[in-house]
């Protein structure tokens, strides 16, 4: 359902230092020899499943659509590595990639984070960490139907309306959160639940994608609204009639290809600003 893999100018696997050992990263360079903007990508899968192979085809397409180097990070997953391990992996990898931009063929002037679902959560969290800790200047964040708040404490209409029957279920999200957090109280931490952050100001421009028949729809919309209220530039794109996961379904759904093109256009616009 992802379609055929697109040819990309250069694809190579590297290892980058992580907080608990080396992390595999796959680099997609659409124009080898040219110094391009950098997008650090985090795959979805509820912090529990997913890897570099699962998002290989979407990352190929995203590199071509955006004209950016896409660096896909294979962070540690739960329950073996609970919060904040995956988030710290993503932050550490992003910081290293930004600091070694020239070595990987990037121009160093534009560094974005992006991710889908739990990966969208991690991208939002890396943006928060970068602001809070300093030393990592991000240019943009692309949040594809992101997780922003714990399922068990969420009473949103989208969790009620789309609890069953649309690929991702409420029960699956509750299970993912149980695997990710050592205790429910950790869900109050903004590095687990960015929607719970007291301050969302001074964050990089955001593109926030939501889908109509997605349990996560309302928390994505709420996060986009809070970012806007905090003075962050937000491009909120809502896809009517779509389900969670459609970014990975470009071979089966026209909307999957349209989303990739939309993200590519947004990244090109941000990189040229």
C-alpha positions in Angstrom: 0.0 0.0 0.0 3.0 2.3 0.2 3.6 2.0 -3.6 6.8 1.4 -5.4 10.0 2.8 -3.9 11.2 6.1 -5.5 14.7 6.3 -6.7 16.8 8.8 -4.6 20.1 10.2 -5.6 22.0 8.6 -2.7 20.9 6.5 0.3 23.3 5.5 3.0 23.2 4.2 6.5 25.3 5.7 9.3 25.6 5.5 13.0 25.3 8.5 15.3 26.1 8.8 19.0 23.1 8.4 21.2 22.6 8.7 25.0 22.9 4.9 25.5 25.0 3.9 22.4 25.0 4.3 18.7 21.8 5.0 16.8 21.2 3.9 13.2 20.3 6.7 10.8 19.4 6.4 7.1 20.3 9.4 5.0 18.3 10.2 1.8 20.1 12.7 -0.4 18.1 13.7 -3.5 21.0 15.6 -5.1 24.4 14.3 -4.1 27.1 16.9 -4.3 24.7 19.7 -3.4 24.5 21.1 0.1 20.8 20.8 1.0 18.5 21.6 3.9 18.1 18.9 6.5 15.0 17.2 7.7 15.4 14.8 10.7 12.5 12.2 10.6 11.1 10.1 13.4 8.8 7.1 12.4 5.5 6.3 14.0 4.4 3.1 15.7 3.3 4.2 19.2 6.9 4.3 20.5 6.7 0.5 20.3 6.9 -0.7 16.7 8.4 0.7 13.5 11.9 1.1 12.2 13.9 2.4 9.3 12.5 -0.1 6.9 8.9 0.6 7.6 9.3 4.3 6.6 11.9 3.7 3.8 9.4 4.4 1.0 7.8 7.5 2.6 11.2 8.9 3.4 12.4 8.4 -0.2 9.3 10.3 -1.5 9.7 13.0 1.1 13.3 13.6 0.2 12.4 14.0 -3.5 9.3 16.2 -2.8 11.1 18.5 -0.4 14.5 18.8 -2.1 16.0 18.1 1.4 18.2 15.5 2.9 16.0 13.3 5.0 17.7 11.7 8.0 15.5 8.9 9.4 16.4 8.0 13.0 16.1 4.5 14.4 15.4 5.5 18.0 15.0 2.9 20.8 11.5 1.7 21.4 9.3 0.7 24.3 8.7 -1.2 26.5 12.4 -2.0 26.6 13.2 1.7 26.5 10.6 3.7 28.3 10.1 7.5 28.4 12.2 9.6 28.2 14.6 7.3 26.3 13.1 7.5 22.8 12.7 11.3 23.1 16.3 11.7 24.3 17.5 9.5 21.4 15.8 11.8 18.9 17.0 15.0 20.5 20.6 13.7 20.7 20.6 12.4 17.1 19.1 15.7 15.8 21.7 17.7 17.6 24.6 15.6 16.3 23.2 15.7 12.7 22.9 19.5 12.9 26.4 19.8 14.3 27.8 17.6 11.5 25.6 19.0 8.7 28.5 19.5 6.3 29.8 15.9 6.8 26.4 14.5 5.7 26.0 16.9 2.8 23.6 19.4 4.4 24.0 23.2 4.3 23.7 23.7 8.0 21.4 26.7 7.6 18.1 24.8 7.7 17.3 22.0 10.1 13.8 20.7 10.5 12.2 17.9 12.5 9.3 15.8 11.2 7.4 12.7 12.2 4.2 10.8 12.0 2.0 9.8 14.9 4.3 8.9 17.8 7.0 10.3 15.6 5.1 13.5 15.4 5.1 13.5 19.2 8.8 13.1 19.2 9.3 15.9 16.6 7.2 18.2 18.8 9.2 17.2 21.9 12.6 17.7 20.2 11.4 21.2 19.3 10.6 21.8 23.0 13.9 20.4 24.1 15.9 22.4 21.6 14.2 25.6 22.9 14.6 24.7 26.5 18.2 23.5 26.4 19.7 25.8 23.8 22.5 24.9 21.4 20.2 23.5 18.7 18.4 25.9 16.4 15.5 24.4 14.5 14.0 26.0 11.5 10.7 24.1 11.2 8.6 21.2 12.7 6.3 19.0 10.6 3.8 17.1 12.8 1.8 14.5 10.9 -1.2 13.5 12.9 0.8 13.8 16.1 0.2 12.3 19.5 0.1 15.2 22.0 -1.6 13.9 25.1 -2.2 10.5 26.9 -5.1 8.5 25.6 -6.4 7.4 29.1 -6.9 11.0 30.1 -8.3 12.2 26.8 -12.0 12.8 26.5 -12.0 14.3 23.0 -14.8 13.8 20.6 -12.4 12.2 18.1 -11.5 9.5 20.6 -15.1 8.7 21.1 -16.2 9.0 17.4 -13.2 7.1 16.0 -12.5 4.7 18.8 -12.9 1.7 16.5 -13.0 0.9 12.8 -10.5 3.4 11.4 -7.2 1.5 11.6 -5.8 3.1 14.8 -8.1 2.4 17.8 -8.5 4.0 21.2 -7.5 0.7 22.8 -4.2 0.6 20.8 -3.3 4.1 21.9 -4.0 3.3 25.5 -1.7 0.2 25.1 1.0 2.3 23.4 1.0 4.8 26.3 1.1 2.0 28.9 4.2 0.6 27.2 5.8 4.1 26.8 5.3 5.4 30.4 6.6 3.9 33.6 3.7 5.4 35.4 0.6 7.5 34.3 2.0 10.5 36.2 4.7 10.8 33.6 2.0 11.7 31.1 1.9 15.1 32.7 5.5 15.8 31.6 5.5 18.0 28.5 8.4 16.0 27.0 5.9 13.1 26.9 2.7 15.2 26.2 3.6 18.4 24.5 -0.1 19.6 24.7 0.5 19.8 28.5 3.5 22.2 28.1 2.8 25.5 30.0 4.6 27.6 27.4 4.7 26.9 23.7 6.2 30.2 22.7 9.5 30.6 20.8 9.1 27.4 18.9 9.9 27.0 15.2 7.2 27.4 12.6 5.0 24.3 12.5 3.0 22.4 9.9 0.4 20.3 11.7 -1.5 17.6 9.8 -4.8 16.1 11.0 -7.2 13.5 9.6 -11.0 13.4 10.1 -11.4 9.8 11.1 -8.5 9.6 13.5 -8.7 9.2 17.2 -5.8 11.8 17.4 -7.6 14.4 15.4 -8.7 16.7 18.2 -5.4 16.7 20.1 -3.6 17.6 16.9 -6.0 20.4 16.2 -5.7 21.5 19.9 -1.9 21.6 19.6 -2.0 23.6 16.4 -4.3 26.1 18.1 -2.1 26.4 21.2 0.9 27.0 19.1 -0.9 29.8 17.2 -2.0 31.3 20.5 1.6 31.3 21.7 2.7 33.3 18.6 4.1 30.4 16.6 3.5 30.4 12.8 1.3 27.4 12.1 0.2 25.9 8.8 -2.7 23.6 10.0 -3.8 21.2 7.3 -6.9 19.0 7.9 -7.7 16.1 5.6 -11.4 15.3 5.4 -12.4 11.7 4.9 -9.0 10.3 5.8 -7.8 7.9 8.5 -4.7 7.8 10.7 -1.7 6.4 8.9 -2.5 7.7 5.4 1.0 9.2 5.0 2.2 5.6 4.7 -0.5 4.6 2.1 0.6 6.6 -0.9 0.4 3.5 -3.1 -3.3 3.0 -2.3 -4.6 6.6 -1.6 -4.2 9.7 -3.8 -4.3 11.6 -0.5 -1.1 10.0 0.6 0.8 11.3 -2.4 -0.9 14.7 -2.0 0.2 14.9 1.6 3.8 14.1 0.6 3.6 16.9 -2.0 2.1 19.3 0.6 4.9 18.6 3.1 7.5 19.0 0.4 6.1 22.3 -0.6 6.0 23.5 3.0 9.6 22.5 3.6 10.8 24.2 0.3 9.0 27.4 1.3 10.4 27.4 4.9 13.9 26.6 3.6 13.8 29.5 1.1 12.4 32.0 3.6 
